[in-house]
Amino acid sequence: MLYPNEKIQQKIAIMNAKKVLKQLLYVELIAFEQHDSHWLKIFEISLKQFRKINSKPKYLMPIRDDKNDYILWLVNSLYFFKDKEEWLILVPNCTQPVWANVRVLDFTKALEELWKTSESRSFIIADKSTGLIAQIYSEEQHYEIHVDKCDISSINNKNDK
């Protein structure tokens, strides 16, 4: 249950998320994900693993000056999202977590926009059809990409009923 102050904060966060998403040309908002959705509960399991101190990223890149290398690295590392027309993303630069279901108009450009829009150069994308989730962030002297495939059978079973 949300208290009145939490509801207000959540509404403000969604308004800010709308502003961020309107700036993006290659990602279109479909709908915001409910903060208590089954999808977020399933993806949170992987996100907790990614945040552990000794977690091992799937991909690693040293932080350096050539910014174009990062986009190519993202595109090559996240190739498994290339043919997905819809993603679930954590909207960057929001004071509270706001998840959005988005339509991807151009894979490479969408990754570049998320990368450049995020003030911390970190973002999360997931695919509900496969259960894949990726979190990109910096850790000390490297950028890291953590990837996991979540078990979505419990959601698929609920949809079958």
C-alpha positions in Angstrom: 0.0 0.0 0.0 1.3 3.4 -0.9 0.9 6.3 1.4 -0.2 9.7 0.1 3.3 11.2 0.1 4.6 8.1 -1.8 1.9 8.5 -4.4 2.9 12.1 -4.9 6.5 11.1 -5.3 5.6 8.4 -7.7 3.5 10.7 -9.8 6.4 13.2 -9.9 8.8 10.5 -10.9 6.5 9.4 -13.8 6.1 13.0 -15.0 9.9 13.3 -15.0 10.2 9.9 -16.8 7.8 11.2 -19.5 10.0 14.2 -20.0 13.1 12.0 -20.4 11.3 9.6 -22.8 10.0 12.6 -25.0 13.7 13.5 -25.6 14.4 10.1 -27.1 13.8 9.8 -30.8 14.4 6.1 -31.3 12.4 4.8 -28.3 8.6 5.3 -28.0 6.7 4.9 -24.8 4.1 2.1 -24.9 3.1 2.1 -21.2 4.7 2.4 -17.7 5.2 -0.8 -15.8 3.4 -1.0 -12.5 5.9 -0.8 -9.6 4.6 -4.1 -8.2 4.4 -6.0 -11.4 5.4 -9.7 -11.6 7.9 -8.8 -14.3 9.8 -6.5 -12.0 9.9 -9.1 -9.3 11.4 -11.7 -11.6 14.0 -9.2 -13.1 14.9 -8.0 -9.6 16.4 -11.4 -8.8 19.0 -10.9 -11.5 19.5 -7.3 -10.6 20.4 -8.2 -7.1 23.0 -10.7 -8.4 24.5 -8.0 -10.7 25.0 -5.7 -7.7 26.9 -8.2 -5.5 30.4 -7.1 -4.7 32.2 -9.8 -6.6 29.7 -10.2 -9.5 31.3 -11.1 -12.8 30.2 -9.0 -15.8 29.6 -10.7 -19.1 31.4 -7.8 -20.9 33.9 -5.3 -19.7 35.4 -2.3 -21.3 38.0 0.1 -19.8 36.9 3.7 -19.4 38.7 5.9 -22.0 38.4 9.0 -24.1 37.0 7.6 -27.4 33.3 7.8 -26.9 32.5 6.1 -30.3 34.0 2.9 -29.1 31.4 2.6 -26.4 28.5 2.6 -28.8 30.1 -0.1 -30.9 30.8 -2.1 -27.8 27.2 -1.8 -26.6 25.8 -2.8 -30.0 28.2 -5.8 -30.3 27.6 -6.9 -26.7 23.8 -6.6 -26.7 23.3 -8.2 -30.1 20.6 -10.5 -28.6 18.3 -7.4 -28.2 18.7 -6.4 -31.9 15.6 -8.0 -33.3 13.4 -7.1 -30.3 10.9 -4.4 -31.2 9.9 -3.9 -27.5 12.0 -3.5 -24.4 11.3 -2.9 -20.8 13.7 -0.2 -19.6 14.5 1.6 -16.4 14.1 5.2 -17.4 17.4 7.0 -16.9 17.9 10.0 -14.7 14.8 9.6 -12.5 14.8 10.2 -8.8 12.8 7.0 -8.2 12.8 3.9 -10.3 10.4 4.1 -13.2 10.1 1.2 -15.6 8.7 1.7 -19.1 7.6 -0.6 -21.9 9.0 1.0 -25.0 8.9 0.4 -28.8 12.4 0.4 -30.3 12.6 2.1 -33.6 16.3 1.6 -34.3 18.4 -0.8 -32.2 21.8 1.1 -32.5 20.3 4.5 -32.1 18.2 3.5 -29.1 21.3 2.1 -27.3 23.2 5.3 -28.2 20.4 7.5 -26.9 20.1 5.6 -23.6 23.8 5.7 -23.2 24.1 9.4 -23.9 20.9 10.4 -22.0 22.0 8.6 -18.8 24.0 11.0 -16.7 25.8 8.1 -15.0 26.2 6.1 -18.3 24.1 3.3 -16.8 20.9 1.8 -17.9 18.9 -1.4 -17.8 17.0 -3.1 -20.6 15.0 -6.3 -20.6 13.0 -8.4 -23.0 9.7 -9.9 -21.7 9.5 -12.4 -24.5 12.8 -14.2 -23.6 13.4 -13.1 -20.0 16.8 -11.5 -20.9 18.0 -8.6 -18.9 21.1 -6.5 -19.2 22.4 -3.8 -16.8 25.2 -1.5 -18.0 27.1 0.6 -15.5 30.6 1.8 -14.5 32.6 0.2 -11.8 36.0 1.8 -10.9 37.9 1.9 -14.2 35.6 -0.1 -16.4 32.1 -0.1 -17.9 30.4 -3.4 -17.2 27.5 -5.2 -18.9 25.8 -7.9 -16.8 23.4 -10.2 -18.5 21.0 -12.9 -17.3 18.2 -15.0 -18.6 15.3 -15.0 -16.1 12.8 -17.8 -15.6 9.6 -16.3 -17.0 7.6 -19.6 -17.0 5.5 -18.5 -14.0 4.3 -15.4 -15.9 3.7 -17.4 -19.0 1.7 -19.9 -17.1 -0.4 -17.2 -15.5 -1.1 -15.8 -19.0 -2.1 -19.2 -20.3 -4.9 -19.5 -17.7 
